[in-house]
Amino acid sequence: MRLDGSVALVTGASSGIGRCVTLTLARRGCRMLVHGRDPCRTREVARRAGGTPLVADLLTEEAPETLAADAAAVHGRVDVLVCSAGAGLTAPFCDLSVDDIERLIALDLTAPVRLVRALLPGMVERDRGRVVLVSSVAGRVGVAGEAVYAAAKAGLDAFAGSLRLELHGTGVGVTTVVPGVVDTPFFDGRGGPPKRRLPRPVTPETVAESLVRAVAHDRDEVWVPGWLRVPPALRATAPGVFHRMSARFGEPTRIRRHRDTP
């Protein structure tokens, strides 16, 4: 896909992966629509990217549709949608509140789906566009202490694959980005950095460069780092070996017995 002159909306662009993707796309000539929840940081990234800031909390009612409408109104269209806004939370599943569960699913799965639903018809009508969904290796293999986050990312993967089939033959593509551990402020809200030994953190700049190359070359999927394709393949072909390795290298988070559990 030609990036120079394209209009790109990046969610979660005020920090982390989204910020780096925004600046990288701007260097490639995209006209940037910069979404974030924090007004000051969002405006600063938009200033650096020469783009338009769009401040919204995707957890509020109708925010995804409102953001999509505001984005489309700036230049009359959105050619590239990068859904990178997300949240994580590390805790034994039984310790999560209903609010925790609903927040993770809403931000990591429901909001991206709703944004795509709002912007995709215009892309299809113009026979041109690219939807980019930032997933996680957790959605491919599962991670102890991140059951709901992993489930939301797995749902995002399934959504991307199904949508890709529906869009076959149109000028609109879907790219799934599957990073491992990324060194970003994401972990501040998650409950701290991972304690597992592998995979080692990569920089958000590395993810951004891989994502933008994938869009430019119309690739359906990119893994960062590339060797992360191995664990899901091992899980599918040798599940026993995979689970033993996960127990050895994974994070030491376990469900605890509660006194009020019958």
N, C-alpha and C positions, 0 to 999 in steps of 0.2 A: 504494500500500500504506500502510495506517495504521501509523505508526512508534510513536506513543505506546503504551507497554505491550508492544511487541514485544521479543523476546529476540534480541540480535545478537552474533555472534561475529566478531571482527576479528583476522585473523592479521597478524603483523608490526606489532603495535600499540605497540611500545615506542618507536618513532621514526618520523619521516618521514610519508608519506601515511597509514599505518595509525594513527599517533597522532592525527593531525588528524581522521580519519574517526571514530575512537572518541569523541573529545570532541564532535564535531558531532552524532553520533547520540545521545549522552547528553543533549545540550541539547534534542533533539527528543523526549525521553521514553523512549528505549530502555533496556532493562535490559542492561548491557554485560558481555560475556565477553571479557576482554582477554588476547590471546595475545602472548607474546614469548619470546625466547631468553634475554635478560638479566634475571635476577630482580629486581634493584633498579629498573631503569627500568620494567619491566612492572608492578611493584607500585605505583610512583608514578603511572603513567598510570591504573591501575585506581582508585587512591585519588581522583584528580581527577575521574574519570568516575563514581564511586560504583558501580563494578562489581567483578567477580571476576577476579583475576589467574590465568592459566593458563600456566605456564612449561613450554616444551617446545622441543626442537631438532628441527625437521621433517626433518632429514637422518638421524636415527637410525631404526633398524628399528622398524616398527609405530607410530611417533610420530603420524602423521596419524590413524589409527584410535583411538589412545589419547586424543588431544586431542579428537576428536569425541565419544567416550564421556564424557569428563570434562565437556565443555561441556554436553552434553544432560542430564547428571545434576544440574546446578546448579538449573535451573528446570523440568526435565522436557521441554524442547524447545529448538530453535533455529529462529527464524523467518527470520533474515537471516544469511547467511554471506558475509563480505567477505574474499576471499583477496588480501591485499596484500603478504604476505611474499614476498621475492624477492632475487635476487642478480644482479650483472652483472660482466663482466670484459672489459676492452678489450685485445686483443692480436691479432696476425696468427694466423689459424687454425692454421697449422703449428707455432706456438709453444705452443699449448695442450697440457697433459698430458691423459691419459685421465681422471685424477681431476678436473681442471678441467671437462671436458666432462660427466662424470657428475654433478658437483655442481650445475652450472647447470641441467641438464635435470631433476634430481631436485627442486630447490627451485622452479624457475619453471614446471614442467609437471606432474611426477608427483605432488608433494605436494598441489597444489590438486585434481587429479583424484581422488585418494584421499579427500580430505576431503569433496568433493561426494558421492562414492559412499557414504560413511558416513552423511552427514546428510540426503541427498535423500529416501530412502524415508519418513522421518518427515514431511517437508514434504508429500510427495505424499499420504500417508495423511490428513493434516489438511486437505488442499486449500488450503494457504496457505504461502507462503514466497517468498524471493527469494535467488538465488545471484548474487553480484557478483564478477566476475573482473577484476582489474587487469592489463591487457595493456600494450602499448606500441606507438607508431608504428613502432618498429623491426620489429615482427612483420608490419606491413603493407607496408613498402617495402624492408626490408633495410638494414643499415648496415655499412660497412667496419669491420673490427676487432671486430665483435660478431656473428659468424656463428651461433654456438651460442645465444647469448641471443635473437637475432632468431628463430631456428628454434623455440625453446621457446615464445616468445610467439605465433608464428604457429600453433603447435599448440594453444595455449590458445584462440586465436580460433576455430579449427576445432571444437574441443571445445564451446565455447559455442554456436556456430551449430547444431551437430548436436543438442545437448541441448535447445536452444530448440524445435526441431521436434518432438522426442520429447515435450516437455511441453505442447505445444499442446492447449488445452482443459482443462487442469488449472488449479488456483489457484496454480501455482508458475511464477515467471518467472526469466529469466536476463538479467543486465545485464553488458555488456562496457564497461569504461572504458579509453579509449585516450588516455593522456597523451603529451605530448612530453617535453622535458627538464624535470625537476622539481628544484628547489633543495632537496635533502635529503642526509643522510649516505650515501645509497645509493652515491654516487660515490666515497666513501672506499674501499670494497671493490672498486669497478669499475676503479680505476686512474687516478682523477682526473676532473675535469669534462670534458665534450666540448669539442673544439677547433673544431667546426664553427660556422659563423656563424649558422645557423638550424636549428631554432627556438630562440628565446631562452627561458631558464628561466622557469617559472611557479612560484608558491609551492605548497607542499603544502596550504595552506588553500584555495586556489582549486580544486584537484583534489577535496578533501574536500567542499566545498560542491556542486560539480557532481555528484559521486557520490551524495550524500544526496538531492539533488533528483531525480535519476534514479530512485532507489529509491522515493521518495515518490510519484512520478508514473508508476511502472511502465514506465519507458523501457528499451528493449532495448540501447541503445548511446549513449555520450556521448564526445565528443572534447574534449580540453583542451590547447590552445585550439581553438576550433571550426574555424579555417581549416586545421587539419591534415588535414581530409578531402580537401583539394585534391591533395596529392602522390600518394596511392594512386589517385585518379581519373585523374590525368595519366599515371601509370605504366600504367594499363590501356588508356587511349585513345591515348596518344602515347609509347610506351616509349623511342623514340630521344631525344626532347626531355627526358624524365625522367632518363635516364642521363647526359646531358650536364650537366644541372643538378646532379645528385647529385655528379658529379665536381668541379664547380666549388665547391659549397657544403659538401660532405661532409668528414668527418674524414680527415686524411691518413695513414691506416693501410693498409699494403700487405703482402702476403705476400712475405717475403724468400727468396731462394734459400739453401738449406742446402748446405754443402759435401758432406755425405754423401748428397745427393739424386742419383740416377742420371740 
